[in-house]
Amino acid sequence: MRTRIILSLFASFLLFSCENRTGEKLATNSGPADTLLVSDGSAESSSEKKTSATGKLKPVVPEKEKTFEDFPAGEVFAEKPSKPNFGTNPPLSMYKTVITRGTARGANFAGKYAFVTWGCGAGCQQSAIVNVETGRIISGKEATAGYSFKKDSKFLIVNPRDPNIKDPTAPKPEYYIWENETLTPIEP
């Protein structure tokens, strides 16, 4: 009996704590998983809050997360790859073996490029991007948590998030688009 009274009081407290003085509900989670209903009855993303000129919370439409499909590469090069031309990037000739082997596997990034990676110490990866049609070698980005890419997309993620790891000290992902043989940073 005593437990029922305590539970009833607790439930009442929870019910009233979700209302302001005018009786309006402040926030509920009765919308989509990433949306909150706010005092003016509109919906808002739980990740960001905006206020209107009246001071009431306004709805925020979350920006769609970018995907590999958003940046198609076009046709994937399927012929025998050219050998890497180390004259196009002499400093990378010290990684000749790994770059040559990676290029021999063919295109794995942005349609006609071989994205080649190798370790450079604990928590360090280096990369090169080789045009498998011409053999031209372009220096890639350094990473601490790897890379994510697809052969039919121009989108590259350096240090992609692992959804199974909740580490606040993990490196932040970096997002790039491959255009004109250049990695251009973009916002997530």
Secondary structure as GFF3:
##gff-version 3
##sequence-region A 1 188
A	DSSP	alpha_helix	2	17	.	.	.	ID=ss1
A	DSSP	beta_strand	35	37	.	.	.	ID=ss2
A	DSSP	beta_strand	43	45	.	.	.	ID=ss3
A	DSSP	beta_strand	50	51	.	.	.	ID=ss4
A	DSSP	beta_strand	57	58	.	.	.	ID=ss5
A	DSSP	three_ten_helix	68	70	.	.	.	ID=ss6
A	DSSP	three_ten_helix	86	88	.	.	.	ID=ss7
A	DSSP	three_ten_helix	90	95	.	.	.	ID=ss8
A	DSSP	alpha_helix	96	104	.	.	.	ID=ss9
A	DSSP	beta_strand	113	119	.	.	.	ID=ss10
A	DSSP	beta_strand	125	131	.	.	.	ID=ss11
A	DSSP	beta_strand	137	139	.	.	.	ID=ss12
A	DSSP	beta_strand	147	148	.	.	.	ID=ss13
A	DSSP	beta_strand	155	158	.	.	.	ID=ss14
A	DSSP	beta_strand	174	179	.	.	.	ID=ss15
A	DSSP	beta_strand	182	186	.	.	.	ID=ss16
###
